[in-house]
Amino acid sequence: MENKERIIEEMQQVVLQMKLDDIEENPESEYELFTCSACAKDMPLAGSIQYSKYRLCNDCVLMYELALKLNKIKNIEEFMAKTEDIRLKEMCDFIKKDSSKELN
């Protein structure tokens, strides 16, 4: 169990550093948004990574890389399949918020 926690802590540091490096290289990347392929949220470009045809936000990069490292998944397609419920929930929440704006 200790090993798993150490892996998680190390990966968190690596992914955070990627985000900080991106911001240092291009300060605007902290404010430029894109829709994450995994969580479907509008997230900062800083710290995001393109895997195949999917761009993941920094939070999802962490989840994906941890899942790979801990042998929970084998590839990005498997990760995308496992995160489908997260995307659907986010899209439904977006639609609800959008509908309530129209009603007001």
N, C-alpha and C positions, 0 to 999 in steps of 0.2 A: 504493500500500500504506500509506503514511504517513497518508493521509486516512482510511482504514478504521480504523487503530489509534486515531486521534484521535476518531473517531465512537464507537468502543467505550469509550474512556476517559471521554468526556463523558457517555455514556449510563449508565455504571456510577455516576458521581457523582450524576446526576439520580435514579436509582432508589434508591441508598443514602439520599439526602436525603429522598425520599418516605417511606422506612421510618423514618428518624429523626424526621421531622415527625409521623408517626402515633404513634410512641411518646411524643413530647413531649405531643401532644394527648390521648392516652389510654394511659397507661403499661401498662394491662392488655393492650393489643393485642399486646404482645410475647409474652405467655403464652397468649393465646386462640388455639386451634388450629382449623384447618379443613383439609379435604382438597382439595388443589390439583387443579383440573380437568385440568391439563396433565401434571404429573408424578405425580399420585396419592399424593403424600406428605402427611402431616399437618404443616402448616407454620403459622407465626405469622400472624395476621391483619395485623399491622403491615407496611405496604408492599405489601399485596396490592391488586389492582385487579379490578373486575368488568367484563368485556368481554362484552356481550350476555348469554348465559346461562351463561358460564364465569367462574369466579373463579380468577385465577392468583396464585400466591405471588410474592414479591419476586424470586426467582431466575428464575422463568418470565416475569415481566413484562419483565425485562432481555432474556431470549432473544427474546421476542415483539417487543418494540420494536426491537431490533437487526435482527431478520429483516425487519421492515417497512422500516426505514430503509435497509437494504442491498439492498432489492428482492428478497429471497429468497422472500417470500410477499406475498399481496395482502390477506389478512384473517384474522380469528380462526379461521374454519372451516378454512382451509388450514393454519394453525399446529397446530390440534388434530389434523388428519389426519397431519401430519408427526411429531407427538409420541406417536402411538399406541403404538409399540414401547416407549417409556419407561414409559408407564402399565401396559402388560401386564407388563413385567419387574417393576415395583414391586408389582403385585398378586400375581404369582407368589411373589415374595420374602416378602410378607406372609403368604400362605397357608402357605409352608414354615415360617416362624417360628411361626405359630399352631399348626400340626400338631406341631411339635417340643415346644411347651409342653404340649400334651395328652398326649404320650408320657411326659413327665417327671413 
